[in-house]
Amino acid sequence: MILDEITAWKRREVEARKAETPPGVVESRAKERLSCAGEAPRDFEGSLVCEGHLSILAEIKRASPSAGAIRSDADAAVLASEMEKAGAQALSVLTDEKFFSGSLGDLAKAREAISIPVLEKDFVIDEYQVYEAAAWGADAVLLIVRILGEAELAAYYRRAVALGLGCLVEVHTREDLDRAAAIGARLIGINNRDLENFTTDIENTIRLMPYVPADVKVVSQSGISRPEEALRLFEAGVSAIQVGESLMRAPNPGAKIRELLSEGN
């Protein structure tokens, strides 16, 4: 399975990074950054949740295991600025190098170029990565329920919150959703892509919406490329949509954002 391959590699990668930069050093860098004037995390959840309006979490993604190369020459800072000007309320930056051709450097460059919050999107399997995200400028982190045990999920969520970071907790099934709710997640991402085989179906969000707790806000993730899809998801109750591949393939990502927001806002 693709997901198993990714997480196995990620465990090796994180151990190598720990050997190069010990956890204590990364923790110190994270806390130093967060204590600096002007470096406090931007409000990720607040930026995406706007009653009566659909928000866009725009994603910078050069490649993926399912699609291959998408926009290999992407300049993270230039794209981030374009996406913010077009109306994106927050940004997601892929930082995995092996499978998505991203980097923590992309995260830092993107955040420096904009004023909206930035989510570090990676496969978090170790608390080290939460500190690492904070050290490199992230305002929020992604936690994927499917790849974490109950204790890990709860611990990493608490650590992110303690650092002042936002947290998008990603689910794909009803069981995932129940686990996310159990840790008190306030912002849940329903992934329309099955990470086991990378097939995509936006109906997955529609199916799960009735089971979302009333006080939880939802981001529908993946497979959204048309205004009518965005509108349908908004009418189903989602607060935001996460859009990556269709933006990265568009000749003008900013125009694509405006197109997606053209109905229902």
C-alpha positions as CSV (number, residue, x, y, z in Angstrom):
1,M,0.0,0.0,0.0
2,I,1.2,3.5,-0.8
3,L,0.4,4.8,2.7
4,D,2.5,2.0,4.3
5,E,5.4,2.9,2.1
6,I,5.2,6.6,2.9
7,T,5.0,6.1,6.7
8,A,7.8,3.5,6.7
9,W,10.0,5.9,4.9
10,K,8.9,8.8,7.1
11,R,10.0,6.9,10.2
12,R,13.5,6.4,8.8
13,E,13.6,10.0,7.6
14,V,12.7,11.3,11.1
15,E,15.2,9.2,12.8
16,A,17.9,10.5,10.5
17,R,16.9,14.1,11.1
18,K,16.9,13.4,14.9
19,A,20.5,12.2,14.6
20,E,21.5,15.3,12.6
21,T,19.5,17.8,14.8
22,P,18.7,16.4,18.2
23,P,15.1,16.8,19.6
24,G,16.3,19.2,22.3
25,V,17.7,21.5,19.7
26,V,14.6,21.5,17.6
27,E,12.4,22.1,20.7
28,S,14.5,25.1,21.7
29,R,14.3,26.5,18.2
30,A,10.6,26.1,18.1
31,K,10.1,27.8,21.5
32,E,12.5,30.6,20.5
33,R,10.7,31.3,17.3
34,L,7.3,31.3,19.0
35,S,8.5,33.7,21.7
36,C,9.8,36.3,19.2
37,A,7.7,39.4,18.6
38,G,5.7,39.1,15.4
39,E,6.2,35.3,15.2
40,A,3.2,34.2,17.2
41,P,1.1,31.6,15.2
42,R,-1.6,33.1,13.1
43,D,-5.1,32.0,13.7
44,F,-5.6,29.0,11.4
45,E,-9.1,27.9,12.5
46,G,-10.3,31.5,12.7
47,S,-9.2,32.2,9.2
48,L,-11.0,29.3,7.7
49,V,-14.2,29.5,9.6
50,C,-16.4,32.4,8.4
51,E,-20.1,31.9,8.9
52,G,-22.1,32.2,5.6
53,H,-19.0,32.0,3.4
54,L,-16.9,29.2,2.0
55,S,-13.1,29.5,2.6
56,I,-10.3,28.0,0.6
57,L,-7.2,26.3,2.1
58,A,-5.0,26.6,-1.0
59,E,-2.2,24.1,-1.3
60,I,1.3,24.2,-2.8
61,K,2.1,20.7,-4.0
62,R,4.8,20.1,-6.7
63,A,4.1,16.3,-7.1
64,S,2.2,13.4,-5.6
65,P,2.5,9.6,-5.7
66,S,-0.8,9.3,-7.7
67,A,-0.3,12.2,-10.1
68,G,3.5,12.3,-10.5
69,A,5.0,15.7,-11.3
70,I,2.4,18.5,-11.2
71,R,4.3,21.8,-11.1
72,S,8.0,20.9,-10.5
73,D,9.3,24.4,-11.0
74,A,6.9,26.0,-8.5
75,D,8.2,28.9,-6.5
76,A,6.6,28.7,-3.0
77,A,6.9,32.4,-2.2
78,V,5.5,33.6,-5.6
79,L,2.6,31.0,-5.5
80,A,1.8,31.8,-1.9
81,S,1.5,35.5,-2.6
82,E,-0.7,34.9,-5.7
83,M,-3.0,32.6,-3.7
84,E,-3.4,35.1,-0.9
85,K,-4.2,37.9,-3.3
86,A,-6.8,35.7,-5.0
87,G,-8.7,35.2,-1.8
88,A,-7.3,32.1,-0.1
89,Q,-7.9,32.3,3.6
90,A,-5.0,30.0,4.5
91,L,-2.2,28.0,2.9
92,S,-1.1,24.4,3.0
93,V,2.4,23.6,2.1
94,L,3.6,20.0,1.3
95,T,7.0,19.5,3.0
96,D,7.6,15.9,2.2
97,E,10.5,15.6,-0.2
98,K,10.6,12.0,-1.4
99,F,6.9,11.6,-2.4
100,F,5.8,15.2,-2.9
101,S,8.9,17.1,-3.9
102,G,8.4,19.6,-1.0
103,S,10.6,20.9,1.8
104,L,10.6,22.8,5.1
105,G,12.3,25.5,3.1
106,D,9.1,25.9,1.0
107,L,7.1,26.3,4.2
108,A,9.4,29.1,5.5
109,K,9.5,30.9,2.2
110,A,5.7,30.8,1.7
111,R,5.0,32.1,5.2
112,E,7.4,34.9,4.9
113,A,5.7,36.0,1.7
114,I,2.1,36.3,3.1
115,S,0.0,37.3,6.1
116,I,-2.5,34.4,6.1
117,P,-1.8,31.3,8.2
118,V,0.2,28.4,6.9
119,L,-0.3,24.7,7.6
120,E,2.6,22.3,7.3
121,K,1.3,19.3,5.5
122,D,3.3,16.2,6.2
123,F,2.9,12.7,7.5
124,V,3.4,13.3,11.2
125,I,4.4,10.1,13.0
126,D,6.6,11.6,15.8
127,E,6.3,14.6,18.2
128,Y,9.6,15.8,16.8
129,Q,7.8,16.8,13.6
130,V,5.4,19.1,15.6
131,Y,8.3,21.0,17.1
132,E,10.0,21.0,13.7
133,A,6.9,22.6,12.1
134,A,6.9,25.3,14.7
135,A,10.6,25.9,14.3
136,W,10.2,26.5,10.6
137,G,7.3,28.9,10.8
138,A,4.1,26.8,10.6
139,D,1.0,28.2,12.1
140,A,-0.7,24.8,12.1
141,V,0.0,21.1,11.6
142,L,-1.8,18.2,10.0
143,L,-2.5,15.0,12.0
144,I,-3.7,12.0,10.0
145,V,-5.8,9.8,12.2
146,R,-5.2,6.7,10.0
147,I,-1.5,6.6,10.6
148,L,-1.5,7.2,14.4
149,G,-2.4,5.2,17.4
150,E,-4.8,6.6,20.0
151,A,-2.1,7.7,22.4
152,E,0.0,9.2,19.7
153,L,-2.9,11.2,18.2
154,A,-3.9,12.6,21.5
155,A,-0.3,13.4,22.5
156,Y,0.6,15.2,19.3
157,Y,-2.7,17.1,19.3
158,R,-2.0,18.3,22.9
159,R,1.6,19.3,22.0
160,A,0.4,21.3,19.0
161,V,-2.2,23.1,21.1
162,A,0.3,23.7,23.9
163,L,2.7,25.4,21.4
164,G,-0.1,27.6,20.2
165,L,-0.4,25.9,16.8
166,G,-3.6,25.2,15.0
167,C,-4.4,21.6,14.1
168,L,-6.2,20.1,11.2
169,V,-7.1,16.5,12.1
170,E,-7.6,14.4,9.0
171,V,-10.1,11.6,8.7
172,H,-11.5,9.4,5.9
173,T,-13.9,7.0,7.6
174,R,-16.6,7.1,10.3
175,E,-14.1,5.3,12.7
176,D,-11.5,8.0,12.0
177,L,-14.1,10.7,12.6
178,D,-15.0,9.2,16.0
179,R,-11.4,9.1,17.0
180,A,-10.8,12.7,16.0
181,A,-13.9,13.8,18.0
182,A,-12.6,11.8,21.0
183,I,-9.5,13.9,21.3
184,G,-11.5,17.1,21.2
185,A,-10.5,18.2,17.6
186,R,-12.2,21.4,16.7
187,L,-11.3,21.5,13.0
188,I,-11.6,18.2,11.1
189,G,-10.5,17.6,7.6
190,I,-12.5,15.0,5.7
191,N,-10.2,13.6,3.0
192,N,-12.0,12.5,-0.1
193,R,-8.9,10.6,-1.1
194,D,-8.4,7.1,0.2
195,L,-4.7,7.1,1.2
196,E,-4.5,3.4,0.8
197,N,-5.0,3.5,-3.0
198,F,-5.3,7.3,-3.7
199,T,-8.7,7.1,-5.3
200,T,-10.8,10.2,-4.8
201,D,-14.6,10.7,-4.3
202,I,-16.0,14.0,-3.0
203,E,-19.1,12.1,-1.9
204,N,-17.0,10.9,1.1
205,T,-17.4,14.3,2.7
206,I,-21.2,14.3,2.1
207,R,-21.5,10.8,3.6
208,L,-19.7,11.7,6.8
209,M,-21.1,15.2,7.5
210,P,-24.2,13.9,9.5
211,Y,-21.8,12.3,12.0
212,V,-19.7,15.4,12.7
213,P,-20.3,16.9,16.2
214,A,-22.2,20.1,16.1
215,D,-19.4,22.2,17.5
216,V,-16.8,20.9,15.0
217,K,-15.9,22.7,11.8
218,V,-15.0,20.8,8.6
219,V,-12.5,21.2,5.8
220,S,-13.3,19.0,2.8
221,Q,-10.0,17.8,1.3
222,S,-9.0,16.6,-2.2
223,G,-10.7,16.1,-5.5
224,I,-12.3,19.5,-5.8
225,S,-11.9,21.2,-9.1
226,R,-15.2,22.8,-10.1
227,P,-17.3,25.7,-8.6
228,E,-20.4,23.4,-8.5
229,E,-18.5,20.9,-6.4
230,A,-17.4,23.7,-4.0
231,L,-21.0,24.9,-3.7
232,R,-22.3,21.4,-3.1
233,L,-19.9,20.9,-0.2
234,F,-20.6,24.3,1.2
235,E,-24.4,23.5,1.2
236,A,-23.6,20.2,2.9
237,G,-22.1,22.2,5.8
238,V,-18.4,22.4,5.3
239,S,-16.6,25.6,6.3
240,A,-13.7,25.3,3.9
241,I,-12.3,23.3,1.0
242,Q,-8.6,22.3,0.6
243,V,-7.6,22.5,-3.0
244,G,-4.1,21.5,-4.3
245,E,-3.8,19.7,-7.6
246,S,-6.4,21.7,-9.6
247,L,-4.7,24.9,-8.5
248,M,-1.2,23.7,-9.2
249,R,-2.2,22.5,-12.7
250,A,-4.0,25.7,-13.6
251,P,-2.1,28.2,-15.8
252,N,-3.3,30.9,-13.3
253,P,-3.8,29.5,-9.8
254,G,-5.2,32.8,-8.6
255,A,-7.9,32.8,-11.3
256,K,-8.7,29.2,-10.3
257,I,-9.3,30.2,-6.7
258,R,-11.6,33.0,-7.8
259,E,-13.5,30.6,-10.0
260,L,-14.0,28.1,-7.2
261,L,-15.3,30.9,-5.0
262,S,-17.6,32.2,-7.6
263,E,-20.7,30.3,-6.4
264,G,-22.1,30.5,-2.9
265,N,-20.0,33.5,-1.6
